[in-house]
Amino acid sequence: MFQRLSTLFNRRLRPAPHLAAVARHNDFRWPNLAEAQSFSLVYQQSPWVYVAINRIAEAAALVPLRVRRLDGERRVEIERHPLEDLLDAPNPFLSRFELIEQTIGALELTGSAYWFLAGDESGVPVEIWPLRPDRMCIIPDPARYLRGYIYEIDGQRIPLEPEEVAHFKRWHPANDYYGLSALEAARLAIAGDRAMAEWNRNTFGRDNGVPAGIVQIKEPVSDADFERIKSEWRQSYGGPQRRTAFLRGGGIEWQNIGLSHNELDFLKGRLAHRDEILNVFGVPVGLISENATEANARVAERLFIERTLWPKLVRLAQKITQELLPFWPGDCVAEFEDIRPTDQQARLDDIRTAYPILSINEIRRRYYHLPPVEWGALPVGMPAQKQNTETQRLRDTEEESEGDRLLEAGASGKAALDELARWERFALKRWGQPDSRPFQVRALPQDLAFEVSAGLLAAADAASARQVFRAARERLAAPQKDETPAA
């Protein structure tokens, strides 16, 4: 057993042995460029495909991208990294929004997106040009896995080096080099929806909504009258797609042989296709439906950001880190701003849990991203009897300096007490109301105002809120008692 373990730990890893076979397998499997062009046609003609891709691409283009330097486990943001400047102006004819919109749109439509990196004499990219996926061919290589690319326009084939192209792609279970389009999964739903839309257009377009049927002539008529009746009927009610049969024998009677929109459940069928197409693209129906309530719309927006938009941004940012950032020195990563919504109740519970453990400065830094303050070395709401002599001395010094600042600003102890009373009336009147505007503090000391705000966040009911203001009034009155001369 020990010999087997020794053999296991002494083994050396070898290069991937299958890459040459994969490259040879894909050597002559050129992509179906006509299929990529058909994807573009679907985007132009299917309203739900257009809505889904457009919603994703435009939302992604609005999120800023930042470059951060790795410092151990920390990530320090860099002010105006050259990559950020390049993305803000990719080339003289394209904006950052248009570049990201086109890239995400191509990924959703075809499964692949390409950037051509145009450089200067130093070899650093100075321009980014997005390339159309329906014109791009990937050339495998048995030795390097990827030999390069060929960009074909009107029969002209332009060879591109691997270092000149950044290839973004989605996972494809049956292809080693190209990504999978979402349209492949939604092909039947899209075809069915287009067929229903086409049938609806034919029904109310060229045929003016006249249904198909049979005209039965019950009374015997001659051949000449029969042909005359057919001619007059078709001139008045016929159409290029309408099929009307004529039967002789008896009086004239119309018999409908078509199916109406109600009989076909037409609207529900189109809605079912819409929901299926939107689900394939990860767009919740609540973002589109006019019947969605405000609560449903909020949940749909959160799901869209967390489960659809954010993974696509991570895929794009990691590829930019891998393909573009190595052109500049430094150990850096590219990341989009985290736009995922946070659970406010869970965040407040987390802050309340941290009250006895973290100091005010630590809470300010971790949860509010605020700089430290001189009076923030203690936990929120620590009782005075638990403070040591040095801490009390520091607090007295801070209160004296705060009092001097208030006197210089024209504020008095009475003004602070009056403002605290107004704040209490303001908070109790709006207790339990969501999205209430904050109270504007002007005369209270900063440390006291922060403790009152933190106490209100931790208060479970109105009685607890009153206790917060009662403790604040006692703290305001404490210096006045100390200054009263003994009898």
C-alpha positions, 0 to 999 in steps of 0.5 A: 500500500505504501508503495502505491501511495509513493507511486501516486505522489511521485507521478508527473502530469503530462501535456494534454494528449487529446488536443492533436486528435481534437484538432484533426477531428475538426480540421475540415468541419467548417461552420455552416455560415448560412445557419449563422445568417439565418440566426440574424434573420430570426432576430430581425423577424421574431419579436420575442427573440428581438425583445429577449436579446435586446433586453439582455444586451442593453442591460449588460452594456449599462454596467461599468467595468473596472480593473482591479490590482490583486494584492494578496486576497484583496482587490484594489481598484485602479484609477483609469487603467489603460484597458478602461480607456480602451473600452470607453473608446474602442475605435473611432466609430464605436462607443463602449455601449455599442461594443458591449451590446454587440458582443452580448447580442452576438453571443446570445444569437450565435453562441460566439463573439469575436474582437479584433485587437488592433495594436501599435508598434509596441504591441499593445491594443489601441483599437477593438473591432467587433467581427461578425460571427457569420464571417468567421472560421476557426482553423485548428492546429494539432500542435497548438490546438488553435492555428488562427482564424479566417475572416471571409467577406465576399469571397475574400479570406483574411487570415488572423493570428490567434493573438489578434482575436479575442473569442467569446463563446458559450458552452457547446456540448457537441463542438470543440471550437464554436459556441451554442446559440440559444436559438438552437434550443428554442428552434421549434418554439420560434418556428411555431410562433412565426408560423402562427404569425404568418397564418394570422397575417394571411388571414387578415391580410390578403384574404381580408379575414374571409374564412374558407368554406363550401358554397352548395347550390341546392337548386339544379343549374346549368353549366353556364350558370354554375360557371357564372356563379363561381366566377362572380363569387371568387371575384367578390370573395376569393383570394390567392390563398382561399379555397372555396368548393362548389357543389350542385344540387339544391339551393345555395348554402354556405358551409364553413370548413375553416377553424376560427381563432377562438377554436384554435385558441390562437392567443394562448398558443402565441403566449405559450410560444412567447413564454417558452422563448423568453425562458430559453433566453432567461428573461422572466415573463414578469419583465415583459407581461403587462399583467404583472403586478409590482411585486411580480415585476420586482421579483422578475427583475431580481431573477433576471439580474442574478441568474441571467445578466450577472453570469453573462457579465462574469463570462465576459469579464473573465475572458477580457482578463485572460485575453486583454489584460496580459498586454499591460504589466501587473497582476490585475483582473477585470470585473463588472460592478456587482449589480446583484440586489442584496437582501435588506432584511438579511443585511440589517440582521447581519449588522445587528449581530455585529453590534456587540463585536465590531466597533463603530468604525468597523461597521462603517467600513464593512457595511457603509463603506465610510471612513473611520471617525475619532469617536468610532473605536467602541462598539455601538451602544456599549454601556458606560459602566463597561468602559475602562478609564482610558476609554472614558477619558477619550470619550470625554475629550471627544465630547468636549471637542464636539461641544466646542464645534457646536458652540462655534457653529451657533448650536446649543445644548437646548437646540440639540435636545429640541432636534432630538425631540423632533427626530423622535416625533418624526420616527414614531409617526413614520414607524413601520412605513417602508421607504421613509425618508431620513431625518435631516440632522443639523444640531446633534453631535455626529457620534450621537446621531450615528448611535441613534440611527444604529439604534433605530435600525436595531429597534424591533418596535416603537417602544424600543425606539423610544428607549433609544431616544431616552438614552440619547437625551440622558447622554445629552444631559450628562455634560450639563450635570457635570458642569453644575457646581456642587452646593 
